Amino acid sequence: MDNTTPAGYAIGWGSLALINAGLAQGKNRSGLAWFLLSLLLGPIATFLIVVLDKVPENNG
């Protein structure tokens, strides 16, 4: 049986967007913004999150 249905791709893409939001928050970036960006860019957004440096915390 073929598991490559459009619903399967949508679930995978949405899961990746959630993972990216968590990665972004770990680097002090907006989880919501990266979630939405990930819905559009998918794995490209994952790559960007991984290669971008962590944003310094603002302790002021």
C-alpha positions in Angstrom: 0.0 0.0 0.0 1.2 3.5 -0.9 1.8 5.8 2.1 2.6 8.9 0.1 -0.8 10.5 0.2 -1.3 14.3 0.3 -2.5 14.0 3.9 0.7 12.2 4.8 2.8 15.0 3.3 0.7 17.6 5.1 1.2 15.9 8.5 4.9 15.6 7.9 5.2 19.2 6.8 3.2 20.4 9.8 5.3 18.3 12.2 8.4 19.8 10.7 7.0 23.3 11.2 6.4 22.5 14.9 9.9 21.2 15.3 11.3 24.3 13.7 9.3 26.5 16.0 10.9 24.7 19.0 14.4 25.0 17.5 13.8 28.7 16.9 12.7 29.3 20.5 15.9 27.5 21.6 17.9 30.1 19.7 15.8 33.0 21.2 13.9 33.6 18.0 10.2 33.9 17.5 8.6 30.5 17.5 5.4 31.7 15.8 7.3 33.5 13.0 9.4 30.5 12.3 6.4 28.2 12.4 4.7 30.2 9.8 7.8 30.6 7.7 8.3 26.8 8.0 4.9 26.2 6.6 6.1 28.0 3.4 9.7 26.9 3.2 9.8 23.5 5.0 13.3 22.0 5.1 14.9 25.2 3.9 13.6 26.9 7.1 15.1 24.1 9.1 18.5 24.7 7.4 18.3 28.4 8.1 17.5 27.9 11.8 20.4 25.5 12.2 23.0 27.7 10.5 21.9 31.0 12.1 23.6 32.0 15.4 21.7 32.2 18.6 20.3 35.6 19.4 21.8 37.0 22.6 19.4 37.4 25.5 18.4 41.0 26.4 19.0 41.2 30.1 18.1 44.9 30.4 
